[in-house]
């Protein structure tokens, strides 16, 4: 896993930034966002598997830090720790990916494969943000998955638009269509909450 993560770091462009987080009962930033790939690699080598999985706390923390990097105001109430998973899942989707346009890629393995509810939550999160949910049955599959994610990130397009100003802060769906799909597949976030 570490070797594959290091390979992924090596494929990033010099202008790309990366942060390394680890989470068990709590979330720790081993390396804040940096373009220094050597510092990121050292952080990857310090990771280790242990404890529980504070997945929703990790999503919340990363969401907050991405929002701060994007220069957007973040509602601190959204980022309270230790929420119930479904509520956190909904708020994380709006706070990070659906508001900021950040695709979330999930990879489930091991015991996670035995939990249909968790797999559904991961798939919904990825789909709603324009990412992809993966399942792997062997650690040897991780390299192919990370290669797929890298290709996806390097060959994606950014489409932007400025909606009219409004006081209405309700969910706005987005639909993206191609005039001539020719076998191309569109993945995009499902919508957004106006700022």
SVG drawing of the C-alpha trace seen along z (x, -y; Angstrom):
<svg xmlns="http://www.w3.org/2000/svg" viewBox="-35 -38 47 49">
<polyline fill="none" stroke="black" stroke-width="0.4" points="0.0,0.0 2.8,-2.4 4.8,-1.6 1.7,-2.3 1.0,-5.5 4.6,-6.6 4.2,-5.8 1.0,-7.9 3.0,-10.8 5.7,-10.4 3.1,-10.9 1.8,-14.2 2.8,-17.4 5.2,-19.9 2.3,-22.3 0.0,-19.7 -0.4,-19.9 -1.0,-16.9 -1.8,-16.3 -1.4,-13.0 -3.9,-12.1 -4.2,-9.1 -7.2,-8.2 -8.3,-5.6 -10.2,-6.8 -9.1,-10.4 -7.7,-12.2 -4.1,-13.3 -2.5,-15.4 0.9,-13.8 1.7,-16.3 -0.4,-19.4 -0.9,-20.4 2.4,-20.8 4.0,-20.7 7.0,-19.0 6.7,-15.4 9.6,-14.3 7.9,-15.6 4.6,-13.9 6.6,-10.6 8.1,-10.7 4.6,-11.1 3.3,-8.2 6.1,-6.0 5.0,-7.0 1.4,-5.7 0.3,-2.5 -2.9,-0.6 -4.4,-0.4 -7.5,-1.1 -11.0,-2.0 -12.0,-3.9 -13.1,-7.5 -14.1,-7.8 -16.7,-10.6 -14.4,-12.6 -11.7,-12.3 -14.0,-13.5 -15.1,-16.4 -11.6,-17.5 -10.4,-17.2 -13.5,-19.1 -12.8,-21.9 -9.2,-22.2 -10.0,-22.1 -12.6,-24.8 -10.0,-27.0 -7.5,-26.4 -10.1,-27.4 -10.5,-30.7 -14.2,-30.1 -15.9,-30.7 -16.8,-27.5 -19.6,-27.1 -17.9,-25.9 -21.1,-24.3 -20.8,-21.8 -17.5,-20.6 -18.4,-19.5 -16.8,-16.2 -18.4,-12.9 -21.7,-13.2 -23.8,-10.2 -22.6,-8.7 -25.6,-9.4 -25.9,-13.0 -22.1,-13.5 -22.3,-11.9 -25.0,-14.3 -23.2,-17.3 -19.8,-16.3 -21.2,-15.9 -22.5,-19.5 -19.5,-21.0 -16.7,-19.6 -17.5,-17.9 -20.8,-19.2 -20.0,-22.8 -16.3,-22.8 -16.6,-20.4 -14.2,-17.9 -14.6,-14.4 -14.3,-11.7 -12.8,-8.3 -13.4,-5.5 -11.7,-2.2 -13.2,0.6 -11.4,3.7 -11.2,6.3 -14.1,6.2 -15.7,3.3 -16.7,5.7 -18.9,7.5 -21.0,4.4 -23.5,3.7 -24.6,0.5 -21.1,-0.9 -20.5,0.0 -23.7,-1.8 -22.7,-4.9 -19.3,-4.9 -20.8,-4.4 -23.4,-7.2 -20.7,-9.6 -18.4,-8.9 -21.3,-9.1 -22.7,-12.4 -19.3,-14.1 -18.3,-12.8 -15.8,-10.3 -15.7,-6.5 -16.2,-3.8 -13.9,-0.9 -13.8,2.5 -10.7,4.6 -10.3,8.2 -6.5,8.3 -3.8,5.7 -2.3,6.3 -5.4,4.6 -4.6,1.3 -2.0,0.3 -4.6,0.6 -7.1,-1.4 -4.7,-4.2 -3.6,-4.2 -7.2,-4.6 -7.7,-7.4 -4.6,-9.2 -5.7,-8.9 -9.1,-10.2 -7.7,-13.2 -5.1,-14.0 -7.7,-13.8 -10.7,-15.4 -12.2,-18.7 -13.3,-21.6 -16.5,-23.2 -17.5,-26.3 -20.5,-28.6 -21.8,-31.6 -25.4,-31.1 -27.5,-34.2 -27.3,-35.6 -30.1,-34.4 -31.1,-34.2 -32.5,-30.7 -29.9,-28.3 -31.6,-25.1 -30.0,-22.3 -29.5,-22.9 -29.2,-19.9 -26.7,-20.0 -27.1,-18.0 -24.2,-17.7 -24.9,-16.4 -22.7,-15.8 -24.2,-16.6 -22.3,-13.8 -21.2,-11.3 -19.3,-8.8 -18.8,-6.4 -17.6,-9.0 -19.0,-8.8 -19.8,-11.8 -19.2,-11.8 -20.0,-15.0 -21.2,-16.1 -25.0,-16.0 -25.5,-19.6 -24.6,-22.2 -25.8,-24.5 -25.4,-28.2 -23.0,-30.2"/>
</svg>
